[in-house]
Amino acid sequence: MTTEHLAEAKEAVRGAGAPVVLSEPADAPDLAERLRAGLADARPAAVLLFASPGADLPALAAHLGPALGTRVVGCSSAGEFACGGYGHGHVVAVGLPAARFRTEAVWLRNLAGLGVSEWMAELRALFSRFEVQPRRHRFGLLLIDGLSRQEELVAATVDAVAHRLPVLGGSAGDGLRFEETCLVLDGESHRDSAIFALFETDFALEQVIFDHFTPSGSRMVVTAAVPEERLILEINAEPAAEEYARLIGLAPEALNPRVFAENPLLVRMGGQYHVRAIREVTPEGGLTLMSSIESGVLLALGRADDLTHGLQARLEALGERPALILAFDCILRRLALEQAGLEPAVARLFADWRIAGFNTYGEQHGGVHVNQTFVGLALMEPAHAA
């Protein structure tokens, strides 16, 4: 992100009770103090932290919470953005002022153990102690270990308890290494876990969901898969990577993350197509995905539409500029935008519409886990809600 864009964004979000957005280098020696000083005037009820894998998130959260008297919720990322272009090696902090927000949060632990009953008990207890206030709106933030392979189950569990509450979030990342992610709640960090935070605000809320793919003429069927590993072994009774490469007109050895970003798989659910992004080719020639997959599923290849104009049109439908759009944007969308040379357009769009958040290994909204989708929540002054 450019200094010019970030300066404009900081100016744009100033005001009575407006969220405060900061971005600082993750390796800054005085990082904690920089963030504390920048957030102090907001007197935040909560601080959201989205950070490069190089940052010491637990230590940062443990410092900021007591220093500001606030809740701290955050995770590692595959990239960050703070009302400007995509950043590398930064910590993005979003301060939500206590004058306009309140929050509660819980851990959902032991994802590998599929502890649905325990998660539901934790969620119900949270909701029971969060009394609804008149003329205020609630939303949920869901952050999940992006290497857990349990996003579908966690998102569905939260949706079952939250009912029609808007819940959005992202899968914590680790750059493009896919080795280890980090989640923090106040001073704690737990592996193989998720965090659900419930917020109440007097801002009006509107979801902004956008992906840029439509199905092409190519259809295929998954003829062998390992669902628990999100692994496709065969497509059309052929080795998966080989058949996928043939359908997009490349040699198997040419497959890489940028190719996957430009040629995703689509699955039809509930009358809509959802992206099933490819993470990597296995040594045996299979395809590991970033979402669930089963044998017998019919797939289509995704054809990219315009990468930025469609999102801009969706944003313009909001009418007035929001105080902030809290957003979760897939790392593979970012790679495709960078490959297309559209970083300046993205930077201007994110600055103009005050978009802050992180690049994910997957996105959650409406109880569903998706890929290569921009998932955002616009915080609008009540008189200006679309």
Secondary structure as UniProt FT lines:
FT   HELIX           3..12
FT   TURN            16..17
FT   STRAND          20..25
FT   TURN            26..27
FT   TURN            29..30
FT   HELIX           31..40
FT   TURN            41..42
FT   STRAND          44..51
FT   TURN            53..54
FT   HELIX           57..68
FT   STRAND          71..76
FT   STRAND          80..82
FT   STRAND          86..87
FT   STRAND          90..97
FT   TURN            98..100
FT   STRAND          101..108
FT   HELIX           111..113
FT   HELIX           116..128
FT   TURN            134..135
FT   STRAND          137..145
FT   TURN            146..147
FT   HELIX           151..162
FT   TURN            163..164
FT   STRAND          167..172
FT   TURN            175..177
FT   STRAND          183..185
FT   TURN            186..187
FT   STRAND          188..189
FT   STRAND          194..201
FT   STRAND          204..210
FT   STRAND          213..226
FT   HELIX           227..229
FT   STRAND          231..235
FT   TURN            236..237
FT   STRAND          238..239
FT   HELIX           240..248
FT   HELIX           252..254
FT   HELIX           257..262
FT   STRAND          265..269
FT   TURN            270..271
FT   STRAND          272..276
FT   STRAND          278..281
FT   TURN            283..284
FT   STRAND          287..289
FT   TURN            295..296
FT   STRAND          298..304
FT   HELIX           309..316
FT   TURN            317..318
FT   STRAND          324..330
FT   HELIX           331..339
FT   TURN            340..341
FT   HELIX           343..352
FT   TURN            353..354
FT   STRAND          355..360
FT   STRAND          363..365
FT   TURN            366..367
FT   STRAND          368..370
FT   STRAND          374..380
FT   HELIX           382..384
//
